[in-house]
């Protein structure tokens, strides 16, 4: 009889755990990106309609939660909950693309999670109409940073089909924020 069953637990073989871990890690980041993109499209096309803002807030909340789930999965399945291992892997990936052995991108990811969580939480606490009343420069800087992260994660550090999808997503996001900016300028005039 299998010793693992005698202990009262059923464990997946290591290779199956990694396959499911890889699936969870990759799927959660794509859920995050797709949810954010859907939210931007709705925000750009809803033209200040409460239902549009409600759906945008829900999409961005889903995206933020999926990003946090992605980070948890990455630490669980790839880095054994070691900041040092995550830093070393980030440095390795950065060196492969830019020939600079720097793992500081990990801190940028931490900042992203903190800032997005703060952004979403403040929208929930301040009320549905509050997001469009925010200072425009703050909104523009925040979403430019988020799009920059998505572009780097999907275009700069990836290749093949992922790069092309990332480019399409990044262009879609850029177009959305151009539309939002134009709407804002017509309201101000």
C-alpha angles and dihedrals in degrees: 000000000000113000092219090061091048090060090058096249131102113211129191116239111261095251092053091047090054093048091052090042091053090048092050093046094049097040094051093053091049091048087053093050095044093047092050091047093049089049091052092049091050092045090051096046103035093075097210096314112151093228090053092051090046091054091044092052091049092048093049091046089052090048092050093047090048090051090054090047088050091053091048091050092047092052092044100045104027110025105030089232090297119140088196092056091048091048092049092049091048089050091049092051092046091050091050091056104030104018089239118120096218127139096184090110085080089067089050087056090050089050090049092054093047095045095045092048089050091047094051094042092050090052091052093047098041096050138254097286095048099086095065090048094057119113105279095225091054092049092046094048093048096050092042088056091048092049090047090055092047091048092051094044095049106027111022098039098033136059140196120024092349090059092051093047089047091051091051091048092047092050090048091051092048091050091049092054092047087055092046090049092051091049090051093050092051091051092050093050 
